[in-house]
Amino acid sequence: MIKIQNLSKAFGRQKVLDDVTLECKAGQCIALIGPNGSGKTTLIKTILGMVIPDAGEVIFNGKNIAHDWEYRRDIGYMPQIGRYPENMTIGQVISMMKDIRRQAEANLDTDLIKLFDIPSISEKRMRTLSGGTRQKVSACLALMFNSKVLILDEPTAGLDPVSTEIFKHKILKEKEKNKLIIITSHVLSELNDLVSEVIYMQDGKPAFYKSLKEIRQETGEEQLSKAIARIITRQTHAISESL
């Protein structure tokens, strides 16, 4: 569904993406993780067409995104920090997005709007919202248009425990629909029950891209955070011995 081929990007002298090649398929729920500055955000923004690479290409459903901007209609994106017109109400923001996307009402997914009880707060203005409530709005907008691909950047940041579980359950339901889901998060414990694959970025390129099952078998750890720590420690030790 998404092929990334020899992708490179630098900002000044800093190389942020270094010849990245990946393939992400429908039905996968991928954790895109790594330390700060590893290239995760730039990779996501390149997939979304918000960053133009210096070299390489992104292929979406067989088409180079550089020549077909319509592909973004098939992506639901939830940013880490949602930025909306501060004077608009929640209801107005949702209506505005419906007008922009022009999708038939019957094809909209309003599950999260109902589960988060958004109608009861629809008259609140965006500037008055807490971080958690703003995050709920972002989640509703990302999933509302039944996109084939979901890209969720720190999706549970600021959500209360109940809302987090509601959202995680919804992500699992979307996964069952054979969608491609890419999630970035620093809270790895929240990914244990969600993801099927893990891409670990380091120094602008994937250090590894493996299935969660393979990672658990390789490390003997059930918890993703512990398994990742074992793999990175082994790789660091191997590099040290080779020097």
QUIPE-V616987 format. One record per backbone hydrogen bond with DSSP energy under -0.5 kcal/mol. NH is the residue of the N-H (numbers start at 0). CO is the residue of the C=O. E is the energy in kcal/mol with one decimal. If there is no record, write none. Layout:
BEGIN
[[NH;CO;E] [NH;CO;E]]
END
This chain:
BEGIN
[[1;23;-2.5] [2;58;-2.8] [3;21;-3.2] [4;2;-0.5] [4;56;-2.7] [5;3;-0.5] [6;19;-2.8] [7;54;-2.2] [8;16;-2.1] [10;13;-2.8] [11;9;-0.6] [13;10;-1.8] [14;12;-0.7] [15;8;-2.3] [15;13;-0.7] [16;8;-2.2] [17;203;-3.0] [18;16;-0.5] [19;6;-2.9] [21;3;-2.1] [23;1;-2.9] [27;24;-1.6] [29;27;-0.5] [29;180;-3.3] [30;196;-2.6] [31;29;-0.7] [31;182;-3.1] [32;30;-0.8] [32;198;-2.6] [34;200;-0.5] [37;34;-1.6] [42;38;-2.3] [43;39;-2.4] [44;40;-2.7] [45;41;-2.0] [46;42;-2.1] [47;43;-2.1] [48;45;-1.0] [49;44;-2.7] [50;44;-1.3] [52;50;-0.6] [53;7;-2.2] [54;7;-1.6] [56;4;-1.9] [58;2;-3.4] [59;57;-0.5] [59;62;-3.2] [60;0;-3.1] [60;58;-0.6] [62;59;-1.7] [64;57;-2.4] [66;63;-1.9] [67;64;-1.0] [70;67;-1.3] [71;68;-1.5] [72;69;-2.1] [73;70;-2.1] [74;71;-1.5] [75;148;-3.1] [76;74;-0.6] [77;150;-2.8] [78;76;-0.6] [83;81;-0.5] [87;84;-1.4] [89;123;-2.0] [90;121;-2.7] [92;88;-2.2] [93;89;-2.4] [94;90;-2.3] [95;91;-2.6] [96;92;-2.2] [97;93;-1.9] [98;94;-2.2] [99;95;-2.1] [100;96;-2.5] [101;97;-2.3] [102;97;-0.6] [106;103;-1.8] [107;104;-1.4] [108;143;-3.2] [109;107;-0.8] [113;109;-1.9] [114;110;-2.9] [115;111;-2.9] [116;113;-1.2] [117;112;-2.5] [119;116;-0.8] [120;117;-1.9] [121;118;-0.8] [123;120;-2.0] [125;87;-2.8] [126;85;-1.9] [127;124;-1.9] [128;125;-1.4] [133;129;-2.3] [134;130;-1.8] [135;131;-1.7] [136;132;-2.0] [137;133;-2.2] [138;134;-2.2] [139;135;-2.5] [140;136;-2.3] [141;137;-2.2] [142;138;-1.8] [143;139;-1.2] [145;142;-1.3] [148;73;-2.1] [149;179;-2.7] [150;75;-2.9] [151;149;-0.5] [151;181;-3.0] [152;77;-2.8] [152;150;-0.6] [153;151;-0.7] [153;183;-2.4] [156;153;-1.4] [158;155;-1.9] [163;159;-2.5] [164;160;-1.9] [165;161;-2.1] [166;162;-2.5] [167;163;-2.6] [168;164;-2.3] [169;165;-1.8] [170;166;-2.4] [171;167;-2.1] [172;168;-1.7] [173;169;-2.0] [174;170;-2.2] [175;171;-1.5] [176;173;-1.1] [177;174;-1.4] [178;173;-1.0] [179;147;-2.0] [180;27;-2.6] [180;178;-0.6] [181;149;-3.0] [182;29;-3.2] [183;151;-2.5] [187;185;-1.1] [189;186;-1.5] [190;187;-1.8] [191;187;-0.6] [191;188;-0.5] [193;190;-1.4] [194;190;-2.0] [195;28;-3.3] [196;28;-1.6] [197;209;-3.1] [198;30;-3.1] [199;197;-0.6] [199;207;-2.6] [200;32;-3.2] [200;198;-0.7] [201;204;-2.9] [203;37;-1.3] [204;201;-1.2] [206;199;-3.7] [207;199;-1.1] [209;197;-2.0] [211;195;-2.7] [214;210;-2.2] [215;211;-2.4] [216;212;-2.3] [217;213;-2.4] [218;214;-1.9] [219;215;-2.5] [226;222;-2.3] [227;223;-2.8] [228;224;-2.0] [229;225;-2.0] [230;226;-2.1] [231;227;-2.7] [232;228;-2.2] [233;229;-2.3] [234;230;-2.5] [235;231;-2.5] [236;232;-2.3] [237;233;-2.5] [238;234;-2.1] [239;235;-2.2] [240;236;-2.1] [241;237;-1.4] [242;238;-0.9] [242;239;-0.6]]
END
